[in-house]
Every structure is written in C-alpha cells, then in structure tokens.
Amino acid sequence: MTSERGTRPGRRLWRRLLSNKGAVIGGVVITLLIITALFAPHITPQDPYRQNLWERYRPPEWFRGERFLGTDDLGRDVLSRIIMGSRVSLMVGLVATSLSLVGGVALGGMAGYVGGRTDNVMMRLMDIVLALPPILLAIAIVAVLGPNIVNAMMAIAIVRVPMMARVVRSQVLSLREEMFTEAARAIGCSHVRVVLRHILINAWPPALVLATLGMGTAIVTEASLSFLGLGTQPPAISWGRMLSVGREAIRTAPHVTLYPGLAIAITVLGFNLLGEGLRDVFDPHLRGR
C-alpha cells in the first residue's frame, strides 16, 4: 500500500502531461529527433559526404525519390545531410543544457542557501553576464577559445548558467524557510544533506522546465555559431553550417537553406511545446486551468 501511494503523484503528473496536447506533440517531435539521430547512418538515403559536382544545386524531386530535397553546392544530398546533422544538434542541446543545469543548480543553490555576502557577490556576477547579449557573449567566448564544437558547447553552457542559477536561487530562498527544512536542521542534519536531500530535490521542477526550454535555445545558438563559422567545422555536418553554405545561392537554389531552417524551427518548436507542457504540469497555479 505504501509503494502504491508513493507512485500516485508520479502517475497524476504523467496523466496531466499526456492530457496536454502541446506537450504530447513536442514529445513526439523530440522522440522522432532522437530516433533519427541514433539511427542516422542507417536511414540516410544517400551518402551525406559524397560529392558530385555534376549535380550541384539540383532541385527537390519529391516524386522520383532519388534527391528528395535536392542537392547543395557540391552535389551532396540535402536530406541525408539534414538527417546526419540532427546528431550534432541533439548532442549540443543535451551537453550544453546539462552543463548549464549543473552549474546553475550548484551556483544558485549555494547563493540561495548561504545568503548574505556570498549571495550578493554571486548574483551581481550573474547580473553582469545577463546584461550582455547572449549570442555576442557566446561569439566572444568561442573566438577566445577557438572555433570548434566543444568550445561552442562550453560557450552556450556559460551563457545559460546565470538564468538557471537565478531560478534555482529563488526556489532555494523559499524552501530553506519551510518547516521540513527547519526540522532537518533541528535533528542534526548537515548543511550538505539539507541542501541535497531536502531543498534541491524540491527545487528541480522549475529547473527542469527551464532546461527543456533551453534545449531549443542551445540548438539555435549552435546553428548561429556554425553559420558564422565558429561552431561545427567541416567535414562534420551541422544545420547551421548548411544554412551558411546555402546563403550564397538562396535566390537560385532556396531549398539548400529552406529545409535545414525548417529542421531547426520544428526541433525548437518541439522542445518549446514540451517545456510549456511541463510548466503547466508542475506549476500548481496552472493545474486547474
């Protein structure tokens, strides 16, 4: 009976999530993206790296199926490159968001629980970072570290940390005054145990929602960096890099930029819909809508 009671809140949250149409649509889109990224080498209709200059800027052939979305400036199949590029986008989103989540939870949890001068100093540093345009800060970081996908992920994570830290801090400030937190300290629990077992475990829902929404932002930022030549480097395939290649022929061969752009838009929309659905599920003020 105890085990069943313990699972009821999780079941209720799951049912609320499934009843949210936007979250379901977003979940389907993200699931398809994950499947595409995992099996990309096996489902590409053509070799995404094979060049054929005789077939440069070949238009889409929807009915013949050989070049379903056409070819790019080097005669490479656009559909195959979009499928393979999903791996980079998904990896960047997961890694950059995970790093920002860990950093934001650590900094926000420390600032909110310790308070005082520590809180003031850390939050003022976060304010300085937030005052800078995110994309310009990411460009500056990559320019200093060097243009590659690893440094791009680090830059995206650093840009996202302040927002995550502020959300976690606001949760910790309210939770540290709750009765269960006072009871844990009264029975002799260490500060580390109080933070990890009683505060952060209750502060994770808003951070999870922000992380889900941040996945789309991370993908767009990576595409922007790759478009400028500061992210993914050849021969690796990135949707942003595909946009950069196709911009020179956007009037004569718009399909080279149109379809990678649609892939980015649909992916970001999926993460945003799922994030909004999670926000509706976890926010008690929105559950009764």
Buried (B, 14 or more C-beta within 10 A) or exposed (E): EEEEEEEEEEEEBEEBBEEBEBBBBBBEBBEBBEEBBEEBEEEBBBEBBEBEEEBBBBEBEEEEEEBBBBBBBBBBBBBBBBBBBBBBBBBBBBBBBBBBBEBBBBBBBBBBBBBEEEBEEBBEBBEEBBEEEBBEBBBEBBEEBEBBBEBBBBBBBBBBBBBBBBBBBBBBBEBBEEEEBEEBBEEEBEEEEBBEEBBBEBBBBBBBBBBBBBBBBBBBBBBBBBBBBBBBBEEBBBBBBBBBBBEEBEEEBBBBBBBBBEBBEEBBBBBBBBBBBBBBBBEEEEEEE
